[in-house]
């Protein structure tokens, strides 16, 4: 509140009137030395009360004026704030309209995105189904090819085993002939054949003389015969073979005890 806007009330007339009334009351009390009648006492009290009232009245009037001024100032501030609120409400209305437009546009964009996502999902499902069918066909084709390769592998392994059996039989015949030259040549030929077979994973099983009998790698000629725990091999009748680490056929042997 500015200083120039504060109302000023002249208090000196009230103070003069109050002083006159109080002086009159004092004069009545002093003038009647022989006693004051009840009427005069009532008049003197009334004058005192009136003087005091005149003394307080300017302060009350000034306080009321200040209160009214404060209320007016507050009312002005409230009015300005209400105007600001109205402006804010107008801005909110404008922003609400803009937001509605943005929301409508966002709804349209979301709808378009949803349609695109649905089409993409349908395309993805179709592509997955196509890939699945292609994979199934490829798996079936590969399975067929693998079966063919396994059959072909089994066939050429059997052919190779038969060839190695013939080479082993040829070597055994050369060993029984007693001719050193023939034994050496046939032995070199068998070693060369075995080296070639090892390259494709076929390894011969040949038991040495006096080697302990192993039921996993060795087999007796007589299926009904049983070897003891201390049995030892006297001769290999037919070589056994392992293919890629697995026993394909155990070696056919004869034991030292004549079995």
C-alpha positions in Angstrom: 0.0 0.0 0.0 1.5 3.3 -1.0 1.9 6.2 1.5 0.0 8.7 -0.7 -3.0 6.4 -0.9 -3.4 6.2 3.0 -6.3 8.5 4.1 -5.4 11.1 6.7 -7.9 12.2 9.3 -7.4 15.4 11.2 -7.6 14.5 14.9 -7.1 17.9 16.5 -10.9 19.0 16.4 -11.8 15.8 18.3 -9.0 16.3 20.7 -10.1 20.0 21.3 -13.8 18.9 21.8 -12.7 16.1 24.2 -10.6 18.5 26.2 -13.5 21.0 26.4 -15.8 18.3 27.7 -13.3 17.0 30.2 -12.6 20.6 31.3 -16.3 21.2 31.8 -16.6 18.1 33.8 -13.7 19.1 36.0 -15.1 22.6 36.3 -18.4 21.2 37.6 -16.6 19.0 40.1 -14.4 21.9 41.3 -17.1 24.6 41.3 -19.4 22.7 43.6 -17.2 22.8 46.8 -20.1 22.2 49.1 -21.2 19.0 47.4 -22.4 17.7 44.0 -25.9 16.7 43.4 -26.7 13.5 41.7 -27.8 15.3 38.6 -24.6 17.3 38.4 -22.6 14.1 39.1 -24.4 12.3 36.3 -23.7 15.3 34.0 -20.0 15.3 34.9 -19.7 11.5 34.2 -21.5 12.0 31.0 -19.2 14.7 29.9 -16.2 12.5 30.8 -17.6 9.6 28.8 -18.3 12.0 25.9 -14.8 13.4 26.0 -13.3 9.9 26.0 -15.5 8.9 23.2 -14.4 12.0 21.2 -10.8 11.1 22.0 -11.2 7.5 20.6 -13.5 8.3 17.6 -10.8 9.6 15.2 -8.7 6.5 15.8 -11.8 4.3 15.1 -12.6 6.3 11.9 -9.0 6.0 10.7 -8.9 2.3 11.4 -12.2 1.8 9.5 -10.9 3.8 6.6 -7.7 1.8 6.5 -9.7 -1.4 6.7 -11.9 -0.3 3.8 -8.8 0.7 1.8 -7.2 -2.7 2.5 -10.4 -4.4 1.4 -10.5 -2.4 -1.7 -6.9 -3.1 -2.4 -7.4 -6.8 -1.8 -10.5 -6.7 -4.0 -8.4 -5.1 -6.8 -5.8 -7.8 -6.4 -8.4 -10.5 -6.5 -9.9 -8.9 -9.6 -6.5 -8.8 -11.3 -6.0 -12.4 -10.3 -9.4 -13.3 -11.7 -8.5 -11.6 -14.9 -5.3 -13.6 -14.9 -7.3 -16.8 -14.3 -9.6 -15.9 -17.1 -6.6 -15.5 -19.4 -5.2 -18.7 -18.1 -8.6 -20.4 -18.7 -8.6 -19.0 -22.3 -5.1 -20.3 -22.8 -6.2 -23.7 -21.4 -9.2 -23.7 -23.8 -6.9 -23.0 -26.7 -4.4 -25.7 -25.5 -7.3 -28.1 -25.0 -8.4 -27.5 -28.6 -4.9 -28.0 -29.8 -4.5 -31.1 -27.8 -7.7 -32.5 -29.2 -6.4 -31.9 -32.6 -3.1 -33.6 -31.7 -5.0 -36.4 -30.1 -7.2 -36.9 -33.2 -4.0 -36.9 -35.4 -2.4 -39.3 -33.0 -5.4 -41.6 -33.1 -5.2 -41.5 -36.9 -1.5 -42.3 -36.8 -2.0 -45.1 -34.3 -4.8 -46.6 -36.5 -2.5 -46.4 -39.5 0.3 -47.9 -37.5 -2.0 -50.7 -36.3 -3.0 -51.5 -39.8 0.6 -51.5 -41.0 1.5 -53.8 -38.0 -1.3 -56.2 -38.9 -0.2 -56.3 -42.5 3.4 -56.9 -41.4 2.3 -59.6 -39.0 0.3 -61.3 -41.8 3.3 -61.0 -44.1 5.6 -62.4 -41.4 3.2 -65.3 -40.8 3.1 -66.1 -44.5 6.9 -65.8 -44.7 7.3 -68.1 -41.7 5.0 -70.6 -43.2 6.9 -70.4 -46.5 10.2 -70.9 -44.7 8.7 -73.7 -42.7 7.5 -75.5 -45.8 10.9 -74.9 -47.5 12.7 -76.2 -44.4 10.5 -79.3 -44.3 11.2 -80.0 -47.9 14.9 -79.4 -47.5 14.9 -81.6 -44.4 13.1 -84.3 -46.2 15.5 -84.0 -49.1 18.5 -83.9 -46.8 17.2 -86.9 -44.9 16.8 -88.9 -48.1 20.2 -87.9 -49.2 21.7 -88.8 -45.9 20.0 -92.2 -46.1 21.3 -92.7 -49.6 24.8 -91.7 -48.4 24.6 -94.1 -45.4 23.5 -96.9 -47.6 26.3 -96.1 -50.1 28.8 -95.8 -47.2 27.7 -99.2 -45.8 28.0 -100.7 -49.3 31.5 -99.4 -50.1 32.6 -100.2 -46.5 31.5 -103.8 -47.1 33.3 -103.9 -50.4 36.4 -102.5 -48.9 36.3 -105.0 -46.0 36.0 -107.8 -48.5 38.9 -106.5 -50.5 40.9 -106.2 -47.2 39.9 -109.8 -46.4 41.2 -111.0 -49.7 44.5 -109.1 -49.2 44.8 -110.6 -45.7 44.2 -114.1 -47.1 46.8 -113.4 -49.8 49.2 -112.3 -47.1 48.6 -115.4 -45.1 49.2 -117.6 -48.1 52.4 -115.8 -48.8 53.5 -116.3 -45.2 52.8 -120.0 -45.5 54.7 -120.3 -48.8 58.0 -119.6 -47.0 59.4 -117.5 -49.8 60.9 -114.4 -48.5 60.6 -112.4 -51.7 56.9 -113.1 -52.0 56.3 -112.5 -48.3 58.0 -109.1 -48.5 56.1 -108.0 -51.6 52.7 -109.2 -50.4 53.4 -107.6 -47.0 54.2 -104.2 -48.6 51.0 -104.5 -50.7 48.9 -105.2 -47.5 50.5 -102.3 -45.7 49.7 -100.0 -48.6 46.1 -101.2 -48.7 45.7 -100.7 -44.9 47.1 -97.2 -45.1 44.6 -96.3 -47.9 41.8 -97.8 -45.8 42.8 -95.8 -42.7 42.3 -92.6 -44.6 38.6 -93.3 -44.9 38.3 -94.4 -41.3 38.7 -98.2 -41.7 41.3 -99.7 -39.4 42.2 -103.4 -39.2 42.2 -105.4 -35.9 45.0 -108.0 -35.9 45.9 -109.8 -32.7 49.5 -110.6 -32.0 50.7 -113.9 -30.9 50.4 -114.5 -27.1 48.2 -111.4 -26.8 45.5 -111.7 -24.1 42.0 -112.5 -25.4 39.6 -109.5 -25.4 35.9 -110.3 -25.9 35.3 -106.8 -27.3 37.9 -107.0 -30.1 38.3 -110.8 -30.6 36.0 -113.6 -31.6 36.4 -117.4 -31.5 35.8 -119.4 -34.6 33.4 -121.6 -32.6 30.5 -119.5 -31.3 29.7 -122.1 -28.6 33.3 -122.0 -27.3 34.1 -119.9 -24.2 37.6 -118.5 -23.5 39.0 -118.4 -19.9 40.3 -115.3 -18.3 44.0 -116.2 -18.9 43.5 -117.3 -22.5 46.0 -116.1 -25.0 45.8 -115.8 -28.8 47.8 -118.2 -30.9 46.8 -117.0 -34.4 44.5 -114.5 -36.2 42.4 -116.4 -38.7 40.6 -113.3 -40.1 41.3 -109.6 -39.4 38.7 -107.5 -37.7 37.9 -103.9 -38.5 36.9 -100.6 -36.8 35.2 -97.9 -38.8 35.6 -94.3 -37.5 36.3 -95.6 -34.0 33.5 -98.1 -33.8 34.1 -101.9 -33.9 32.7 -103.1 -37.2 33.8 -106.7 -36.9 36.0 -108.4 -34.2 39.0 -110.3 -35.3 38.5 -114.1 -35.7 41.3 -115.8 -33.6 42.5 -119.2 -32.4 43.7 -119.7 -28.8 46.9 -121.3 -27.7 45.0 -124.2 -26.0 43.7 -125.3 -29.4 40.3 -123.7 -29.3 
